Amino acid sequence: MGIFRQEGSTPGVNQTFTTATGSSSFSNAVGLSTAVIRVAVTSDTYCNISQTGGNAVATANSMIVPTGQVERFAVLPGQSQVGFMAVTTAGKISITEL
């Protein structure tokens, strides 16, 4: 899995969730034609992207997406999920298929 930068992508399905500290949650699997997602957060958030079709679980060892940042990631069409958990303060995470 790696970071994939793609400019000018058309937004598709969006999923928005509230993050919680100490408890990992996960998104729905991305669409069958989705190869890139955009992730934006309102507070520091641990993120883990599943590439195997299993439920993604974020832990304190997962990558951190910092407050106010937007990242794009390559994903496995139809299978990838994003696991997420607030680092210290609850916030929102937005996951958009590109």
C-alpha positions in Angstrom: 0.0 0.0 0.0 1.3 3.4 -0.8 0.3 7.0 -1.0 -1.1 7.8 -4.5 -1.4 11.5 -5.6 -4.0 12.2 -8.2 -5.0 15.7 -9.0 -8.4 16.7 -10.5 -10.3 13.5 -9.4 -14.1 13.5 -9.4 -15.5 12.9 -6.0 -17.7 9.8 -5.6 -19.3 8.2 -2.6 -18.5 9.9 0.7 -18.6 8.3 4.2 -18.4 10.5 7.3 -17.9 9.2 10.8 -17.3 10.4 14.3 -14.0 9.2 15.8 -13.6 8.1 19.4 -10.6 7.5 21.6 -9.8 4.0 22.7 -12.2 2.4 20.2 -11.5 1.6 16.6 -14.3 1.7 14.0 -14.2 1.1 10.3 -15.8 2.3 7.1 -17.8 0.3 4.5 -15.7 -1.3 1.7 -14.9 1.0 -1.2 -16.8 0.6 -4.5 -15.8 -1.9 -7.2 -14.3 0.8 -9.4 -12.5 2.8 -6.7 -8.7 2.7 -6.7 -8.1 5.9 -4.8 -9.7 7.5 -1.7 -9.4 10.9 0.0 -9.2 11.0 3.8 -9.8 14.2 5.7 -10.0 14.6 9.5 -10.9 17.3 12.0 -8.6 16.0 14.8 -5.5 13.7 14.9 -6.7 10.3 13.9 -5.1 6.8 13.7 -5.8 5.2 10.4 -5.3 1.7 9.0 -6.3 0.8 5.4 -7.3 -2.9 4.9 -6.1 -4.3 1.5 -7.5 -7.8 2.1 -11.2 -7.3 2.4 -11.2 -7.9 6.1 -12.3 -5.3 8.7 -9.7 -2.6 9.2 -8.6 -2.0 12.8 -6.8 1.2 13.8 -4.4 1.0 16.8 -2.0 3.3 18.5 0.6 1.9 16.1 -1.3 2.9 13.0 -0.4 5.9 10.9 -1.6 9.2 12.1 -3.5 11.6 9.8 -2.9 15.0 11.5 -5.7 17.6 12.3 -6.9 19.4 9.2 -4.9 17.3 6.7 -6.2 15.7 3.6 -4.5 12.5 2.3 -5.1 10.3 -0.8 -4.4 6.6 -0.7 -4.4 3.8 -3.3 -6.9 1.1 -2.3 -8.1 -2.4 -3.5 -11.3 -1.8 -5.5 -14.4 -3.4 -3.8 -12.5 -4.6 -0.7 -10.5 -1.9 1.1 -11.9 -0.4 4.3 -10.5 2.4 6.5 -10.1 1.7 10.3 -10.0 4.8 12.4 -9.6 5.9 16.0 -9.1 9.4 17.6 -5.6 10.0 19.0 -6.7 12.1 22.0 -9.8 14.1 21.0 -12.9 12.9 19.2 -13.5 14.4 15.8 -14.8 13.6 12.3 -13.3 11.6 9.5 -14.4 11.9 5.9 -13.6 9.2 3.4 -14.3 10.0 -0.3 -14.0 7.6 -3.2 -12.1 9.2 -6.2 
